Amino acid sequence: MDFLARRPKIILHLIEQKGKHGCHHGHKVGDKFDYDTERGQLCPMAAHVAFPYVEILRYGGEVPLSQDYEQMVFCCPDVDVINVFQIEVILLV
């Protein structure tokens, strides 16, 4: 139980849209989502892609930094939209 209280907070930031069409779920650049408390507001396709990254980071693993963004990022799988999300890890004490 104590371990769960100390696991890091994960915030997802929408930092870019590369597709030619707007997000079908209504997300816009600048949107932020607390993965634990606001995951239900996140597009299900983006949440599905975020899940393995979040779990790896939450339990002490590492994911490679993007060579283009020099930070931890992933994108949604919708080719018309291509939302790019940055992953922020906030360590709790």
Stockholm file with secondary structure:
# STOCKHOLM 1.0

chainA/1-93         MDFLARRPKIILHLIEQKGKHGCHHGHKVGDKFDYDTERGQLCPMAAHVAFPYVEILRYGGEVPLSQDYEQMVFCCPDVDVINVFQIEVILLV
#=GR chainA/1-93 SS CHHHHHSCEEEEEEEEECSSSCCTTCCCTTCEEETTTSGGGSCHHHHHHHHHHHHHHHTTCCCCCCTTTSSCEEECSCTTTCEEEEEEEECCC
#=GC SS_cons        CHHHHHSCEEEEEEEEECSSSCCTTCCCTTCEEETTTSGGGSCHHHHHHHHHHHHHHHTTCCCCCCTTTSSCEEECSCTTTCEEEEEEEECCC
//
